[in-house]
Amino acid sequence: MSALRPFRLLSPRLVYVSRRTYASRTAIKIPAVAPSIPVIDHCPSPTCQCRPMPPDLDIDREKDLNGSMPNYAEQLVICSGKSDWQSRIEDEEGADGELVRSVKGLMGQGGKLSDPYHNVMITNSSFPPTSSSTQESATSAYLLPSFTYIPALPTAPTSVEAFLKAFALPSGLHQAHKILPIEQQNTLKRQPELQRSFVDARKVNEILILICGHGGRDSRCGVLGPLLRDEFEEKLQRQGVALLHDALLAPDTSDARTSVPAARVGLISHIGGHRWAGNVIIYIPPSFSSNILAGKGIWYGRVGPQHVEGIVAETVVKGQVIKELFRGAIGQGGETVRL
């Protein structure tokens, strides 16, 4: 039985601690502005056969997962076309590695666009780049929860800087930046007029299910990631959700009530919390207006094959959050959501 429970929105104060990560120092509670959202305590038991859970994965099943999601404003999901990566994705060869290094150089500590109050989380994914962008000097990427797809993203430093200024920087700065000179404040703010340079950029209208499968970082995710990917693809199709594999296919689901929903399922690199594998992020696009979770990214941990059917039915289809698996969520404004 589902119940309406209010989310608490937290405005995190972030401090930059290294070139690779941001950490939350304090969390300031503010009044909830989102409507109550349906929450169920436990994932329903599967009604059909699912893949067996691998034994002896040493998963932490004691900690309360609520609030364990890292704080971030945007997630940059790079289409590497690979299903695993080196432990540090900036050490990858090719366009995806170049893009990671450029973004970290610009937004990391001491970088020109560094902002400790606006964390952009960088992950590689198994999604293939758009075919026209397979040349060595370009790749494709998603920016979430902005729900934007850039099919042709050059990896030259000047192009990466233009991309970040156009799409990834904040529209408004944290009040702590008021002490900075106006010129520096303007450097850290988004310049939407630059988006005209990325003529093929589009809004994301499909559900994205991202599963940590970074075996090069931790064997638990390396084992569970591919298994969960296959399970999600099977259970989505059983619910009538079309699967997308070709990067060029982008259905318009602006009227989701009359359109067949579509989804992409992919493996991603490290997002934190390997001890709670499997880790899954479900981004439901704003165009799915019939789903109360539209426009949000829902983080789940300790996901096993036995949970997938329930997640698809309850979260993807019905828009209900499963409390026992819930790590947190993010809205389009970058607000962090807790139960």
Backbone hydrogen bonds in HBPLUS format (Angstrom, degrees):
<---DONOR---> <-ACCEPTOR-->    atom                        ^
c    i                          cat <-CA-CA->   ^        H-A-AA   ^      H-
h    n   atom  resd res      DA  || num        DHA   H-A  angle D-A-AA Bond
n    s   type  num  typ     dist DA aas  dist angle  dist       angle   num
A0003-ALA N   A0039-VAL O   3.21 MM  36  5.68 164.2  2.23 146.5 150.8     1
A0039-VAL N   A0003-ALA O   2.97 MM  36  5.68 165.5  1.99 157.7 160.8     2
A0005-ARG N   A0037-ILE O   3.37 MM  32  5.85 173.0  2.37 136.7 135.5     3
A0037-ILE N   A0005-ARG O   3.31 MM  32  5.85 161.0  2.34 140.7 136.5     4
A0008-ARG N   A0338-ARG O   2.85 MM 330  5.22 164.1  1.87 145.6 150.9     5
A0338-ARG N   A0008-ARG O   2.96 MM 330  5.22 157.3  2.02 152.5 159.5     6
A0010-LEU N   A0336-THR O   3.12 MM 326  5.55 159.8  2.17 145.1 151.3     7
A0011-SER N   A0028-ILE O   3.24 MM  17  5.47 173.0  2.25 153.2 152.3     8
A0028-ILE N   A0011-SER O   3.41 MM  17  5.47 166.9  2.43 134.0 132.5     9
A0013-ARG N   A0026-THR O   3.17 MM  13  5.49 173.5  2.18 143.0 144.9    10
A0025-ARG N   A0013-ARG O   3.21 MM  12  6.10 168.1  2.23 165.2 168.8    11
A0015-VAL N   A0023-ALA O   3.18 MM   8  5.85 169.1  2.19 167.8 171.0    12
A0023-ALA N   A0015-VAL O   3.26 MM   8  5.85 171.2  2.27 155.8 158.4    13
A0321-VAL N   A0038-PRO O   3.03 MM 283  6.44 163.5  2.06 150.1 148.4    14
A0040-ILE N   A0321-VAL O   2.84 MM 281  6.22 162.8  1.86 165.8 170.9    15
A0323-LYS N   A0040-ILE O   2.77 MM 283  6.00 166.2  1.79 165.6 168.8    16
A0324-GLU N   A0041-ASP O   3.11 MM 283  5.98 144.1  2.24 143.1 150.6    17
A0060-ASP N   A0275-ARG O   2.83 MM 215  5.53 152.8  1.91 149.7 158.8    18
A0068-SER N   A0065-LEU O   2.93 MM   3  5.42 153.6  2.00 149.0 144.9    19
A0067-GLY N   A0327-ARG O   3.08 MM 260  5.50 134.8  2.29 116.0 125.5    20
A0069-MET N   A0327-ARG O   3.17 MM 258  5.18 142.7  2.31 139.0 128.2    21
A0073-ALA N   A0119-ASN O   2.78 MM  46  5.43 172.4  1.79 152.4 155.1    22
A0121-MET N   A0074-GLU O   2.84 MM  47  6.23 153.6  1.90 166.2 162.1    23
A0075-GLN N   A0144-LEU O   2.51 MM  69  5.05 152.7  1.58 156.1 166.5    24
A0144-LEU N   A0075-GLN O   2.96 MM  69  5.05 164.2  1.98 140.6 145.7    25
A0076-LEU N   A0121-MET O   2.73 MM  45  6.02 157.5  1.78 160.4 168.5    26
A0123-THR N   A0076-LEU O   2.90 MM  47  6.15 167.0  1.92 173.3 169.7    27
A0077-VAL N   A0142-TYR O   2.84 MM  65  4.95 163.6  1.87 145.7 150.6    28
A0142-TYR N   A0077-VAL O   2.82 MM  65  4.95 159.4  1.87 141.0 146.7    29
A0078-ILE N   A0123-THR O   2.85 MM  45  6.21 167.9  1.87 163.2 163.3    30
A0125-SER N   A0078-ILE O   2.78 MM  47  5.71 126.8  2.06 166.5 168.0    31
A0079-CYS N   A0140-SER O   2.88 MM  61  5.33 173.2  1.88 149.0 147.9    32
A0080-SER N   A0125-SER O   3.12 MM  45  5.70 143.7  2.25 136.9 145.8    33
A0081-GLY N   A0127-PHE O   3.03 MM  46  5.04 126.8  2.32 130.8 128.9    34
A0091-ASP N   A0088-ARG O   2.89 MM   3  5.63 164.4  1.92 122.8 128.0    35
A0092-GLU N   A0089-ILE O   3.17 MM   3  5.40 166.6  2.19 109.0 112.4    36
A0098-GLU N   A0094-GLY O   3.09 MM   4  6.38 157.4  2.15 150.6 157.6    37
A0099-LEU N   A0095-ALA O   2.92 MM   4  6.12 156.9  1.97 150.2 155.9    38
A0100-VAL N   A0096-ASP O   3.07 MM   4  6.31 162.8  2.10 149.2 153.3    39
A0101-ARG N   A0097-GLY O   3.03 MM   4  6.23 167.8  2.05 151.4 154.6    40
A0102-SER N   A0098-GLU O   2.97 MM   4  6.16 156.9  2.02 147.4 154.0    41
A0103-VAL N   A0099-LEU O   2.93 MM   4  6.13 168.4  1.94 157.2 159.8    42
A0104-LYS N   A0100-VAL O   2.97 MM   4  6.11 169.3  1.98 155.8 158.9    43
A0105-GLY N   A0101-ARG O   2.91 MM   4  5.97 147.4  2.02 140.2 149.7    44
A0106-LEU N   A0102-SER O   3.04 MM   4  6.28 145.4  2.16 145.2 153.5    45
A0107-MET N   A0103-VAL O   2.79 MM   4  5.89 164.0  1.82 157.3 162.2    46
A0108-GLY N   A0104-LYS O   2.70 MM   4  4.74 137.9  1.87 126.3 133.8    47
A0113-LEU N   A0106-LEU O   2.76 MM   7  5.37 150.7  1.84 145.4 152.3    48
A0111-GLY N   A0108-GLY O   2.78 MM   3  5.27 159.0  1.82 142.4 144.0    49
A0114-SER N   A0111-GLY O   3.18 MM   3  5.01 169.6  2.19 108.6 109.5    50
A0118-HIS N   A0115-ASP O   3.04 MM   3  5.46 165.1  2.06 122.2 123.1    51
A0269-SER N   A0124-ASN O   2.99 MM 145  5.33 141.6  2.14 143.9 146.0    52
A0126-SER N   A0267-LEU O   2.82 MM 141  5.26 137.5  2.00 150.8 156.2    53
A0133-SER N   A0130-THR O   2.66 MM   3  5.40 161.8  1.69 129.0 135.4    54
A0134-THR N   A0131-SER O   3.38 MM   3  5.52 155.7  2.45 116.2 112.9    55
A0138-ALA N   A0135-GLN O   3.21 MM   3  5.89 168.1  2.22 128.7 128.2    56
A0155-THR N   A0137-SER O   2.92 MM  18  5.69 161.3  1.95 144.9 144.8    57
A0139-THR N   A0153-LEU O   3.02 MM  14  5.22 153.6  2.09 125.8 132.4    58
A0153-LEU N   A0139-THR O   2.68 MM  14  5.22 168.5  1.70 166.1 165.2    59
A0141-ALA N   A0150-ILE O   3.00 MM   9  5.33 153.2  2.08 139.6 148.2    60
A0150-ILE N   A0141-ALA O   2.81 MM   9  5.33 173.9  1.81 169.2 171.1    61
A0143-LEU N   A0148-THR O   2.80 MM   5  5.19 152.6  1.87 155.5 160.8    62
A0147-PHE N   A0143-LEU O   2.88 MM   4  5.85 108.4  2.41 132.4 151.2    63
A0148-THR N   A0143-LEU O   3.09 MM   5  5.19 163.2  2.12 145.7 151.1    64
A0204-VAL N   A0147-PHE O   2.83 MM  57  4.92 158.5  1.87 127.1 128.0    65
A0149-TYR N   A0202-ARG O   2.83 MM  53  5.36 164.1  1.85 160.5 164.5    66
A0202-ARG N   A0149-TYR O   3.00 MM  53  5.36 157.7  2.05 148.0 155.2    67
A0159-SER N   A0156-ALA O   2.94 MM   3  5.35 121.4  2.29 111.9 126.9    68
A0160-VAL N   A0156-ALA O   2.97 MM   4  6.22 158.3  2.02 159.1 166.2    69
A0161-GLU N   A0157-PRO O   2.99 MM   4  6.15 159.2  2.03 147.6 152.9    70
A0162-ALA N   A0158-THR O   3.10 MM   4  6.29 154.6  2.16 138.9 145.6    71
A0163-PHE N   A0159-SER O   2.92 MM   4  6.18 153.9  1.99 146.4 153.6    72
A0164-LEU N   A0160-VAL O   2.96 MM   4  6.23 165.3  1.98 155.3 158.0    73
A0165-LYS N   A0161-GLU O   2.99 MM   4  6.19 162.8  2.02 150.6 155.4    74
A0166-ALA N   A0162-ALA O   2.90 MM   4  5.99 144.9  2.03 141.9 152.0    75
A0167-PHE N   A0163-PHE O   2.91 MM   4  6.02 158.1  1.96 157.4 161.7    76
A0168-ALA N   A0164-LEU O   2.90 MM   4  4.63 129.3  2.16 114.9 130.2    77
A0169-LEU N   A0164-LEU O   2.95 MM   5  5.96 143.8  2.09 169.0 159.1    78
A0191-GLN N   A0165-LYS O   2.71 MM  26  5.49 170.4  1.72 146.1 148.9    79
A0190-ARG N   A0170-PRO O   2.82 MM  20  5.44 157.8  1.87 143.5 144.3    80
A0177-HIS N   A0174-HIS O   2.93 MM   3  5.78 163.2  1.96 125.8 130.7    81
A0178-LYS N   A0175-GLN O   3.12 MM   3  5.60 167.2  2.14 116.5 119.5    82
A0180-LEU N   A0177-HIS O   2.92 MM   3  5.46 162.0  1.96 117.7 123.8    83
A0184-GLN N   A0181-PRO O   3.00 MM   3  5.36 120.0  2.37 105.8 120.1    84
A0185-GLN N   A0181-PRO O   2.95 MM   4  6.30 156.4  2.01 154.4 162.2    85
A0186-ASN N   A0182-ILE O   2.87 MM   4  6.12 160.2  1.91 155.3 159.7    86
A0187-THR N   A0183-GLU O   3.12 MM   4  6.36 140.6  2.28 135.9 146.2    87
A0188-LEU N   A0184-GLN O   3.26 MM   4  6.56 140.6  2.43 142.5 151.2    88
A0188-LEU N   A0185-GLN O   3.11 MM   3  5.32 130.3  2.37 100.3 112.8    89
A0189-LYS N   A0186-ASN O   3.30 MM   3  5.20 159.2  2.35  99.3 105.5    90
A0194-LEU N   A0191-GLN O   2.95 MM   3  5.93 165.6  1.97 132.8 136.2    91
A0195-GLN N   A0192-PRO O   2.96 MM   3  5.47 161.4  2.00 115.1 121.2    92
A0196-ARG N   A0193-GLU O   3.44 MM   3  6.17 166.2  2.46 113.6 116.7    93
A0197-SER N   A0194-LEU O   3.04 MM   3  5.75 162.1  2.07 118.4 123.7    94
A0198-PHE N   A0195-GLN O   2.99 MM   3  5.47 157.7  2.04 114.0 120.8    95
A0201-ALA N   A0198-PHE O   3.14 MM   3  5.69 167.0  2.16 118.7 122.7    96
A0207-ILE N   A0262-ALA O   2.96 MM  55  6.26 161.6  2.00 154.0 148.4    97
A0264-ARG N   A0207-ILE O   2.83 MM  57  6.29 150.9  1.92 160.5 169.0    98
A0208-LEU N   A0283-TYR O   3.05 MM  75  5.13 165.0  2.07 147.1 151.6    99
A0283-TYR N   A0208-LEU O   2.86 MM  75  5.13 166.8  1.88 159.4 161.4   100
A0209-ILE N   A0264-ARG O   2.88 MM  55  6.20 162.9  1.91 164.5 169.9   101
A0266-GLY N   A0209-ILE O   2.96 MM  57  6.38 163.0  1.99 166.4 170.7   102
A0210-LEU N   A0281-ILE O   2.83 MM  71  5.09 167.4  1.85 159.8 161.3   103
A0281-ILE N   A0210-LEU O   2.81 MM  71  5.09 161.1  1.84 151.0 157.5   104
A0211-ILE N   A0266-GLY O   2.91 MM  55  6.22 159.9  1.95 156.4 163.1   105
A0268-ILE N   A0211-ILE O   2.80 MM  57  5.75 149.1  1.90 137.2 139.5   106
A0212-CYS N   A0279-ASN O   3.01 MM  67  5.61 165.3  2.03 158.2 163.0   107
A0213-GLY N   A0268-ILE O   3.01 MM  55  5.81 163.3  2.04 154.8 157.2   108
A0215-GLY N   A0213-GLY O   2.85 MM   2  5.81 127.3  2.13 114.3  98.3   109
A0217-ARG N   A0214-HIS O   2.98 MM   3  5.47 159.7  2.02 113.2 119.8   110
A0218-ASP N   A0214-HIS O   3.02 MM   4  6.33 158.9  2.06 152.7 159.5   111
A0222-GLY N   A0218-ASP O   3.14 MM   4  6.38 151.7  2.23 143.4 152.0   112
A0223-VAL N   A0219-SER O   2.88 MM   4  6.04 141.8  2.03 146.4 153.6   113
A0224-LEU N   A0220-ARG O   2.97 MM   4  6.14 172.5  1.98 151.2 153.7   114
A0225-GLY N   A0221-CYS O   2.82 MM   4  5.32 156.8  1.87 137.5 144.7   115
A0228-LEU N   A0224-LEU O   2.85 MM   4  6.00 165.5  1.87 166.7 170.2   116
A0229-ARG N   A0225-GLY O   2.94 MM   4  6.16 155.3  2.00 153.8 161.5   117
A0230-ASP N   A0226-PRO O   3.12 MM   4  6.35 164.3  2.15 148.0 150.4   118
A0231-GLU N   A0227-LEU O   3.04 MM   4  6.29 154.3  2.11 144.2 152.1   119
A0232-PHE N   A0228-LEU O   2.81 MM   4  5.97 163.8  1.83 155.6 158.8   120
A0233-GLU N   A0229-ARG O   3.03 MM   4  6.24 163.5  2.06 151.0 155.5   121
A0234-GLU N   A0230-ASP O   3.09 MM   4  6.26 158.5  2.13 145.2 150.7   122
A0235-LYS N   A0231-GLU O   2.96 MM   4  6.16 168.6  1.98 154.2 157.2   123
A0236-LEU N   A0232-PHE O   2.84 MM   4  5.86 154.3  1.91 152.6 158.8   124
A0237-GLN N   A0233-GLU O   3.28 MM   4  6.35 162.3  2.31 140.9 145.1   125
A0238-ARG N   A0234-GLU O   3.13 MM   4  6.43 146.6  2.25 142.1 151.7   126
A0239-GLN N   A0235-LYS O   3.23 MM   4  6.43 131.9  2.47 134.0 144.9   127
A0239-GLN N   A0236-LEU O   3.02 MM   3  5.15 134.4  2.23  98.6 111.5   128
A0241-VAL N   A0236-LEU O   2.94 MM   5  5.18 163.2  1.97 147.1 142.4   129
A0240-GLY N   A0237-GLN O   3.04 MM   3  4.96 161.2  2.07 104.3 108.5   130
A0242-ALA N   A0261-PRO O   2.96 MM  19  6.28 155.0  2.02 159.0 151.2   131
A0263-ALA N   A0242-ALA O   2.82 MM  21  6.23 147.3  1.93 163.2 174.0   132
A0244-LEU N   A0263-ALA O   2.88 MM  19  5.95 153.8  1.95 160.5 161.7   133
A0249-LEU N   A0246-ASP O   3.10 MM   3  5.63 157.4  2.15 116.0 122.3   134
A0258-THR N   A0255-ASP O   3.09 MM   3  5.93 156.6  2.14 122.0 127.3   135
A0276-TRP N   A0273-GLY O   2.85 MM   3  5.45 162.4  1.88 119.5 125.3   136
A0277-ALA N   A0274-HIS O   3.03 MM   3  5.26 147.6  2.14 123.2 118.9   137
A0302-ARG N   A0276-TRP O   2.51 MM  26  4.81 161.2  1.54 158.5 151.3   138
A0303-VAL N   A0278-GLY O   3.00 MM  25  4.72 171.7  2.01 133.8 132.4   139
A0280-VAL N   A0300-TYR O   2.94 MM  20  5.17 164.3  1.96 144.8 149.7   140
A0300-TYR N   A0280-VAL O   2.79 MM  20  5.17 164.3  1.82 161.8 165.5   141
A0282-ILE N   A0298-ILE O   2.87 MM  16  5.07 157.8  1.91 141.0 148.1   142
A0298-ILE N   A0282-ILE O   2.86 MM  16  5.07 163.8  1.88 138.6 140.0   143
A0284-ILE N   A0296-LYS O   3.08 MM  12  5.88 162.8  2.11 170.7 171.2   144
A0295-GLY N   A0284-ILE O   2.60 MM  11  5.68 155.3  1.66 151.1 159.0   145
A0288-PHE N   A0285-PRO O   3.07 MM   3  5.86 166.4  2.09 123.3 127.2   146
A0291-ASN N   A0288-PHE O   2.99 MM   3  5.73 165.3  2.02 122.9 127.8   147
A0294-ALA N   A0291-ASN O   2.93 MM   3  5.44 159.5  1.98 123.8 125.0   148
A0296-LYS N   A0293-LEU O   3.08 MM   3  5.66 141.7  2.23 148.3 147.0   149
A0297-GLY N   A0330-ILE O   2.90 MM  33  5.20 155.0  1.97 148.4 156.2   150
A0330-ILE N   A0297-GLY O   2.97 MM  33  5.20 147.1  2.08 139.5 149.8   151
A0299-TRP N   A0328-GLY O   2.89 MM  29  5.34 167.1  1.91 161.3 160.2   152
A0327-ARG N   A0299-TRP O   2.87 MM  28  5.21 177.5  1.87 137.9 138.7   153
A0301-GLY N   A0325-LEU O   2.81 MM  24  5.28 152.4  1.89 145.8 154.5   154
A0307-HIS N   A0304-GLY O   2.90 MM   3  5.49 163.3  1.93 121.4 127.0   155
A0308-VAL N   A0305-PRO O   3.29 MM   3  5.46 150.0  2.39 104.4 112.3   156
A0311-ILE N   A0307-HIS O   2.92 MM   4  6.16 155.4  1.98 156.6 164.7   157
A0312-VAL N   A0308-VAL O   2.95 MM   4  6.17 168.0  1.97 160.2 162.5   158
A0313-ALA N   A0309-GLU O   3.00 MM   4  6.18 165.8  2.02 148.4 152.7   159
A0314-GLU N   A0310-GLY O   2.78 MM   4  5.74 167.3  1.79 150.9 155.3   160
A0315-THR N   A0311-ILE O   2.86 MM   4  5.27 146.9  1.97 132.0 142.9   161
A0316-VAL N   A0311-ILE O   3.22 MM   5  6.70 158.3  2.27 150.8 157.3   162
A0317-VAL N   A0312-VAL O   2.99 MM   5  6.23 144.2  2.12 155.7 166.4   163
A0318-LYS N   A0313-ALA O   3.25 MM   5  6.40 138.0  2.44 130.9 142.4   164
A0320-GLN N   A0314-GLU O   2.74 MM   6  5.28 163.5  1.77 136.8 140.0   165
A0319-GLY N   A0315-THR O   3.13 MM   4  4.44 133.0  2.36 103.1 113.9   166
A0325-LEU N   A0322-ILE O   3.26 MM   3  5.86 148.0  2.37 115.1 123.2   167
A0326-PHE N   A0323-LYS O   3.20 MM   3  5.08 149.9  2.30 102.2 111.0   168
A0329-ALA N   A0337-VAL O   3.15 MM   8  4.83 137.1  2.35 134.5 137.2   169
A0337-VAL N   A0329-ALA O   2.74 MM   8  4.83 161.4  1.78 146.0 143.6   170
A0331-GLY N   A0335-GLU O   3.00 MM   4  5.31 153.6  2.08 146.5 154.9   171
A0334-GLY N   A0331-GLY O   2.92 MM   3  5.33 159.8  1.96 119.8 122.8   172
